[in-house]
């Protein structure tokens, strides 16, 4: 009990004094009403960097959750700002939905409508409503959910389309998949996450129906017999040949607890009965091949596990903490708590930037951070020399700290 309380205090300190403090100090525009699209490693803004819808939605989610949990005025102000930015600059007032990105002067830049990004907006708006409910926001949420269903749901097959033009014509040249495959696990994981959040605050019957369908889709089609997730699929949700060789450990371990959370929100006994052992199976599958002996989580494996990419990116480390906590809660096995402590030790020693704040984007297997962006070998995901960028957000590590605090409080009540 005392150890749980000790770690709870550590996680709360990390949340307030490092993660959220960094975003308040360095993420907010000094001469604007939004947020910078990027900063360097010490927090200097990259003024010309584009601004990402996903980043702004994740800022909204994080600070709305923090404002709700801690009744903090500063956090509430950031949440209000993030909501204002999404509605004023990212929302497409002509065709509906939200732009993928805007430029540094807040003009539309990437106008492709990725279902992934639209889902993050629903996720963030649902959390903002949970923190600050109003009739106006409830109407906006319900209208937006119906709009997404009409535009993105595939009525002939399971699941959702990936990408559209600004005018909502199907767009197959720029899907969020390595080879432009018709379906991705990642998009559907975050649609599921968003629909669970929306259902939690609305009890919308159609949202509940779709959430159940999505959970069944993961059980039947997306989760492999091994416990790992398939990555890319065709229209009928058969995994593509190129995808079968890949394991994304971060998504595997994140899904192990997100799927359980969604099942709890849905409250369907049959789904819960299926999902509980599956959550543990997924966690164990990653622990077996993806967690290093120091507690750090490798990025992914390719070629059916014969090649492991041993860099350790910030967001999978955060998700590992929540997943081991979830495993500890579901099974009462002490080994999961011990693994959580080991993962935290790795993060604390190597991933957290104790000098300049927040977390490094990625470190190598031995924990040495990447601090420069090679011109001849750019990072495929996010820049090593930026602390904030379109994909580097407070949502993974901030959410992890809040999840751990909430779950420890529940265990120690």
N, C-alpha and C positions, 0 to 999 in steps of 0.2 A: 504493500500500500504506500509506504513512504517513498519507495523508488518511483512509483507511478507519479506521485505528486512532485517529486524532484524533477522528473523529465517534463511534466506539464509546465512547470515554471520556466524551464529552459526553452521549450517551444514557444511559450508566450513572449519571452524576452526576444527571441529571434524574430518573431512576427512583428512586434511593435518597434523595436529599436534598430532592426537591420532592414528587413524587407520593406515594410510599409513606409518607414521613415525615408528610405532611399527614394521611393517613387514620389513621395510628397516633395522632397527637396529637389530632385533632378528631373522628374518626369513632366512636371507642369510647366506649360509655356509661360515665360515671363512677360512677353508682349503679345499675348493672344489669349483666347478663351478655351484652348484645348490642351493637348499634350504633344510633346515632341515625338517625332517618328523614330528617333534614335538618339542615343548618347554614346560617347566613348566610354572607356573603362573607368574613368574617374568622375563621370557624370556631366561632362561638357556636352551641350547639345550639338547634334549634327543637323544644322538648321535646314539644309536642303533635302533631308531624308523624307520620303513619302510617308504618309500616315496610314496605318492598316486598320480596317474594320475589325478584324479579329483581335488585334491588340486593344483597341478601344472598348470592345465588348468585354474582354477579359478584365480590363481595369474596372469597368462598371461592376461586373460580378464580384470581384475581389473586395472592392471598397464598400459595396452595398452589404455584403456578408459581414465585413468587419464592423460597419456602422451598426448593423443589427445586433451583433454579438456583444459589442463593447460600449454601445451608446456614446460613441466618440464623435464630437462635432467636426473635427478635421476630416475624419473618414467620410462623414456624411457630405461634407462640401465637395470632396473629390468624386463621390458617387454622383452627386447632382451635376457636377461639371461633365462627367463622362456621359450621363444620360443626355444632357444638352447637346454635346458634340455629336453623338450618334443621330439625334433627330435633326439637327440643323445642317450638318455637313454630309453625313453618310447616307441618310435616307433619300432614296430616289423618289422625289415628289411627283414625277411624271409617270413612271412605269411601275412603281412599287418595289419593295425590297430595299436592299442596302448595297452600295458600291463596295467592291473589294478594297479599294484604296483611293485616297485623295492625295493631292500634292501638298507641298509645305504651305501653300497659300489657300488650302481648303477647297480646291477645285477638283471635280471628279477626274480620276486618273485611270485606274483599272475598273472598267464598268461591267466586267463579266460577273454574273450572279452565280457564285459558287454556293451550292446548298450547304456546304460545310460552314461558310461564314454566316449565312442566314440563320443556321441553327444556333450559332454562338450568340447572335443577337437575341433570339427567343430565350435562350438560357439566361442571359444577362438581364433582360427585361423582367423575367419571372422572378429572379432574385431581388431586383430593385422593387418590384411589387411586394414581395414578401417583407422587405424592410419598410417600405413606404407605400402602403396600399391606398388607392384612390379609385373612384368610379371611372375617371378618365383613363387611367392606366389599365384598368381591368378591361375596358372596351377596346383599347389599343391592342392589348395582348390577345384577346379573343379574335379580333379582326385579323391580326397578323398570323395567328395560327391557321385560321381558315384559308387565308391567302397562300401560305406555304403549302398546305395540303392540296389546294387547287393547282398550284404551279409545279410542285416538285414530286408529287407522288406518281409512281408508275402504276397506272390502273390495269395494265395487262400482266404485270409481273410483280413479284415481291420487291419491296424496297423503294428507293427514291433515286431520281435522276441526279447526276452529279453537277452539271454546269449548264448555264444558259447565257444568251446574249443579254444586253441591257433590256431589250424588249421582251425577254422571256421566251425566245426561240431556243430550242435545244441546241447545245453547242458541244461538239465532240472533239474539238481540237485542243481544248485546254482544261481537261479534267484534272482533278487532284489525284492522279495516279501515274506511276512511273511510265507506263506505256499507253496512257490514255484509255485504260480499260473502262468499261461501262459502269462498274460498281467498285467502290472501295470500302474496306472495313472501317477506315478512319472516319469517313463521312457518316456512316451509319452508327458508329459508336457515339458520335456527338449529336446526331439527331435523337438518338435514344436518350442521351443525357439531357438534352433540351426538353424533350417531350415529358420526361419524368419530372423535371423542374416545373414545367407548365401545369402538368396534371396535379402536382402537389398543391399549387395555389389556386387552381380553378375548378378541380374535380370535373372537368369537361369530359363528357362521355366518349366523344370521338377520340380525344387525346388518350383516354384510358384504353380504348380499343386498339389504337395504333401502337401504344406502348407495349401492350401485350404481344402484338404481332412482331414488333421489333425484338423483344426478348426471345420469342420463339424462333425468330430468324437466326439469332446468334446461337441458340441451342442446336438448331437443326442444320444450319448451313455454314456459319462463320467460324465457330469454335471447332478446331480439328480434333480427331480422336486423341491426339497427344496432349491436349489441353492448351496448345498455342492457338493463336488466331490466324485464320487465313487472311491474306492481305488484299488481293485484287480478284474480281469476279466478272463473269459475263452477265448478260441480262437475266438469266435464269438462276443466278447465284451459284454457278459452278466455278470453283477456283481455277484461274488461268494457269497454264503450265509454268510460265515464268515466275508466278507468285509462289508456287509450291515449295520452292527452295529457300524462301525467306522466313525468318522469325524476327518480329519487332518486339524486343523484350519490354520496352517501355509501354507500348500499347497493351501487350499481354497483361502486364502487372497492374496497369491502370484499370483495364477492363475487369480484372478479377474482383475489384471492390465496387466499381461503378455499376456493374450489372446486378450485384447484390443490393446496392442502394436502390436501384430502380425497381427491383422486385419487391422490396419492402414498401416503397411508395405506392406501387400498384396494389399491393395487398391481396394478390391472388394466391391462394394456398398451394395450388398445383405448381405454379411457377416458382414459388418460394421453395417448395420441396425439391424441385429440379436444380435450382440455382445454388443452393447452399453447398452441396458436394462439388458442384462444378467450379465454384469460386475457389475452393480449397485446391482442387485439381489444377486449375490454371496457375495459382500461386506456386504450387509445388513444381509445376513444369518449368517455370521461369527460374525458380530457386535452384533447380537441378543443373541447369546449363547456362543461365544468364548472370547469376550473382557471383562475383569474384570472391576470393577467400578473405578479402579485406572488407566485404560488405557493399562495395560499389557495384552498380549494375552496368553491364556492357550494353552498347547501343543495340546491336542486332547480329544475327548470323545470316550467312548466305551459303549457297550451295549445299543445302540440306544439313547445315550445322558443321560442315567441315571447315568453314571459314567464319571466324567470329571477329566482328569489329569491336576492338577492345577499348575504344574511347568511351568515356563516361560523361554523357551530357547531363546538364543540370536537371531537366524535367523528369527523366526516368528515375533519378535518385529521389526526388520528392515523392513520386508515386509509389516507390518501393516502401517508404515509411508507412503510408496509409494502408497499403496492401498487407504488410506484415501485422499492422495493428488490427486490421479486419480479420485476418486469419486467427489472431490471438483471441479476439472476441467470439468468433464463430466456433472455435474448437477448444478454447481454454488451454491450449498447449503452450507451455512456457517457452518452448523453442522458438516460437514466432516472436515473442517479446525479446528474446535474446538476439535474434537476427535483426530486429528493428534497432536495437541499441548499437549493434555493429555497423549497420548502414548509417545511422546518425553519426557515429564516430568518424566514418570516412567523410561524410559531408562536412562535418565541423572542421576536420583537419585539412581538407583539400579543396572542397568546392566553394565554401563560403569565403568571400573576399573580406577578411577581417580588417583590412587596411582601408579600403575604399567603399565598402558596403555592397550589399546584395550578393549574388552568387555568380561565379564565373560561368560562362556559357558551356564550356566543356573542358575536361582535363583528360590526360592520357591515362593509361592503365595504372601508372605509378602515382597518379594524382598531380602531375605537373600541368598547370593551366596553359591553354593555348592563348597567346596574347596578341598575335599579329595575324593578319589575313593575307596569305600569300597570293600575289597577283596571278601566278601561273597555276595555282591549285586552290581556287575559292571553295569555301565550305558549301556543301549542297543544301544546308538547312538554314543556318544563321551565321552571322559574322563573329569571328573570334575576338575582334577588336572593338566590339560594341557591347555595352552592358544592357542597353535597351535597344530592341530592333523590332521589325514587324512581327516576329514570332517569339521574341524574348520578353516575357510578361511576368506579372506578379501572381498569376493565377495558379500555376502548378505548386510553387513553393509556399505561397501565401495560403492557398487552399489546404495544403498538407498540414501546415501548422494549426490552422483552425479546426481541421478534422481531428487531429490528434488531441487538441485541447478538449474538444467536445466529447470525444470518446473516452478519454481518461476521466473527465468529470462524471460521465455516466457510470463508469466502473467504480468510482470512489464515493458516489453519493451515499 
